[in-house]
């Protein structure tokens, strides 16, 4: 017996497609903002830093938006293939998403097109944020090493300042230590958030792939419908929403650990070699 597929409503499909298409305009604006940020020259040190931080927040917003669209698309896939998400451990957010999926009736072909369209948005976002993310990783890593090296050197130094008493010197050194550690943790967290979102996005893709695979093996479909489901399964297998900065640095949860270990390693090297030059 063939699976019951809801009829395609053209207006509903266009409405869903337009929601995804709107992200492209935001990505184009972010491209212009990111290019202009590279040419900011000002005497105010906090202005470029704030622009940089806000850019990272905007990247996280885009990543969350794609994740949410993909979660809704997962609910549509479950609806198309008549899968009960309440019985699945990998669909914990099904209660919230089922309400959105009930407003639109999609078939396999429309879900296929929406998945492909959303994947193109993720590729555009990946190309836009590659330069800024690479610049952030390199510059924040180098500046963090230098700041922590100077902080260690300050605590190793026995130099006293006559215009400050012992209490004020202790407070100053503690403030410098807190600033250095806080700044280092800030950049680690700024790098962790997009990696965490990227990891959750790949989990959603894995769930969708599992749903389609279960449908192919458990539901009897006619030849035309099975060909469409296989084409959709092939698309999901080839397009996994894996973000990679210029195809070199994978945006996953291993990146913050690699970043921290690399900074720690070079900090030790810099501190050891600085003893020969001081």
C-alpha angles and dihedrals in degrees: 000000000000121000118261108246118192114241118261116253109202096204092051091049092051091049092052091044093051091054090057093042091057089069091066092064091051090050091051090052090049089052092056091045092050093050093048091049090063090062099048109126115180141142091232107092094195096057097070090041092053091046089051093049093047089050090056090049089052091051090052089050091054092048091050090048092054090046092052092047089050091050090053089047089053089055089051090052090052090049095048093051094040093240118166103227093188090074094050121091092204093060103066093145094051095113093062096041099047090066090058095044092053091064093065132045114211133173131211094273094051093047088049091054093045092050090051092047093050090048090054088053090053090050090051090049091048092053092047098050097040096086096043093045093049091048090049093050094048099041096041090047094051094043092046091053092049094047094047090045091053090046091053090046090051092054092045092051120094093201114132128202114225094204091059127062123224094265094052092047090053091048091049093051092048090050091051090048092050091047093050095048093042092050092049092049090047093060092043090054092045088055094043097056098061090042091053092048090048090052092051090049091056089049090056090051090051091052092050090049091051092050092053092046092051090049092053091051102038107032124066109228133179120250097263094046093045090052090053092048091049091050090051091048090051090051093051092048093051097041108051100161091242108165115214124174105235086337090287110082114050114217099225138114092279091067098072090049092049090046093051094046092047092051091047093049095050091043090058091047093049093047092050095047093044089066090066093053101040 
